[in-house]
Amino acid sequence: MPETVVLDAGMPAPAIEATATGNGAFTLADHLGKWVVVYFYPRANTPG
């Protein structure tokens, strides 16, 4: 299971790597210096 990271407002984002559409890869480091919106949501079918 991935490590849990707690962020406060204004903190830099941690390194993020994820599978993108079409089995591509997304890394936050590839977008350094650009505006990026990262949205997290609760797991499907869970309260919250």
N, C-alpha and C positions, 0 to 999 in steps of 0.2 A: 504494500500500500504506500502511496506517495506521502512524503513528509507534509505535515500541516504547517502552513505559514500564516501568521496573523499580521495583517497590515494596518497601519494607522494612516490617516489622511496625510498626504505629502511625502510618504515614504516611496523610494524607488521600487518599481516592480521587480520581483525576483525573476530569474531565468525561467522562461516558459517554453516548453516544447510540446507540441500536440500534433495528432494526425489531422490533416486537412482533407477537404473533399477530394475524392479521386485518389486516395491513398498517398497524397502528397504530404509534405511536412511543413509545419509552421513553427518558427522559432522567433521569439521576441527580439533576439539579438539581430536578426536579419532586417529589422525595421528601426534600428537605432537612429535617432534624430528625426523620426517621422511621428505624426500623431497616429496613435493606435487605440482603439476601444476594445477592451477585453471584458467580456460579460460572463459572469458565472451564475449558474442557477442551481437550485436543489435537484437532486436526482429525480427522475420521472416518478410520478405516482407517490411522492412522499409529501407530508405536510410541510408547509413553509413557504 
